Each structure stands twice: as structure tokens, then as C-alpha cells.
Amino acid sequence: MKVYVFNGVNLGRLGTRQTNIYGLTSYADLVKNCVADGERLGLAVECRQTDDEAELIRWIHGAADEGAAVVLNPGAWSHYSYALRDACAQLTGPLVEVHLSNIHAREEFRHHSVISAVAAGVICGLGVDGYRLALEHLAIRLTSAA
């Protein structure tokens, strides 16, 4: 079962960017963890990160065409990208939105995500563990659907 883990703007800076908020785990380690968790769960996990909103939207379109499940951390695009939200609404597989930090405990502009309304679920504030939890949820959901 194919699952894409898409990471948006600034996520490639994990481990060096605001470590008091986003933690010390590097992006490379996050990818390794997601792939290993996927293997353990029987999922074929492919991770991608981009700072280009149009590229992320193209990836979402591709996942929609494949019917693949998606774990998405859109970064700051969550709060205002209606184009990304509309792309996510086209997904035919389940979408889990993930945020490393608790967006509800941060600056007011971060409290709302335009993506959440089209996601099957949202995980925030659990750091990199949120990705593992998202993959565990998708493994259960995809197995029961098969």
C-alpha cells in the first residue's frame, strides 16, 4: 500500500530551524523514521519535501490520480493556501495533516488550517511522533478497506 509523506515549506530545515519549537531531529532522520515505520506497518512510504508550493500541488494531484494515501505537513501553507486546500480536496485516498508543533498554542495566525476541513484527521503538537501515528492510522484504515 502506497503512502506519500509530503512536507512543505521550511521542513527541509528540521534539526537546525527553531529547535525549541521543531526539535532536533533532522529532515534526513525524519525520512528514515517514516520509511522504517512504513516497512514495519506494511506500507510503501515515499517522502518528499519542497519549498515550492506549485510543486507540492503537482505532487498532490499525482497522489489523487493514483488513489494513494497522503500524510501532509504543509508548514505555513496550511494557514492560507486555498490552492493547496483545493488540491487536497481532490485526493481519493485518505489524507492526514501533521504539524510538529501545537498550532493552537502558537501565534493566532497559526490557529486555523485551511487544509484540516478536507483531511481525514489532524495530528499536531507531538513532534516527529505525529508522523508515526499518522502512518499507523493509515495502515489500519487501508487494511480494513482492502
N, C-alpha and C positions, 0 to 999 in steps of 0.2 A: 504494500500500500504506500503510495507516494504522498509525502508531506513536504511542502515547501516552508522554510523558515525565512521570511523576508524581513530585513532590518533596514530602516530608513536613515534619514539624515543624522549625522554625527555618531551613529552607533559603531562605526569603524574605529572610533577613538576610545573605546572602552579600555579601562585599565589605566588611562592617563587623564581622561577628562573628568573633572569634578568627582574624584574618587570618594569623597564624603557622601555623595548622592548616589553614584552609579556603581561603586565598588571597585575592587582591584582586579577582577577577572578581565583578561584581555579578550578582544574580539576573537582571536585565534583559538583561545581556550573555550570560549562560548561555543564556537563552531564544533570543536572536538567533542564537547559535552553533549551537544544536540545530536550529533551523528551517533555517538555511543549510546545515548538514551534511545534513539530511534532503533538501532540494531537490537537492543535489549527488548524493545516492545514490538519488534517485527515490522517496523516502518522503514521505508527508504527515504531518509531525510536529506534534503538538499538545502544548504544555507546560502543566502546571498545578502549583500549589503550594498547600498548605494546612497550617494548624496544628491542624486538626480531624480527629481520627482517623476519626470516623464518615463524614465527607465523603470522605476518601481511600478508605475501604472501598466507599462507593457508586460512586466512580469505577472502582474495580477490578471491581465487579460489572458495570458498564456495558461495560467493555472485554471482560469474559468473554462477555457476551451478543453482542457484535459480532464476537468471534473475533480481536480486534486484538492486536498485539504491544505489550509494555509494557517501558519502561525505568523502573525504580523506585529512587529513593533515599529510603528510609523514614526516614532520620535515626535518632534514638534509638528509634523504634518497632521497629526491626529486632531489638532485643535482648530484647524482652519481649512484643510484641503478638501473641498467638496468634490474636486475631480477624483481624488483618491477614494473618497467615500463612494462615489458613483461607480467606480471600477470595482470596488469590493462588493457592491450590491449585485454585481453580475456573476459573482462566484457561484458555482453549482455545488461545490464541496463546502464543508464547514470551515468557518473562519474563527480563530481565537486571537483576540487582541491582547498583546502583552506589553506592559510597561515595567521597567526595573524599579522605578520609584513609585511612591504612592502619589499619584497626580492630584488626589483630593486634599492632600496635606501640604501642597506647594502653593505657588503663586496662583491667584484667582484665574488667570487666563488659561491655566493648565487643568482646571477642574472639569472641563467639558471636552469630550472627544466626539467629533462628528462621525467617527468610524463605529463607535460602540453600538449604534442602533442597527447596524447590519451585521454584527458579529454574533456568533452563537454564544460566546462568553467573553469575559474580560478578566484578566489577571493583572493586578498592579500592586506594587509595593513589596514584592517578595524577592527582589533581585533576580539573579540568574536562575533561581529555583522556579520562577514563573514559567520559563521555557519547558522545563522538565514536566511540570504539572500540565501545561498545555498539551504536550505530546502524549502524556498518559491519558488525558481526557480523549484526545483524538483516536488513540489506539482502541480504547473501549468503544467509542462511538462508531468507528469504522468497522470494527469486528462485529458488533451487534447488527450493523446494517447489511453485512455481507451474507 
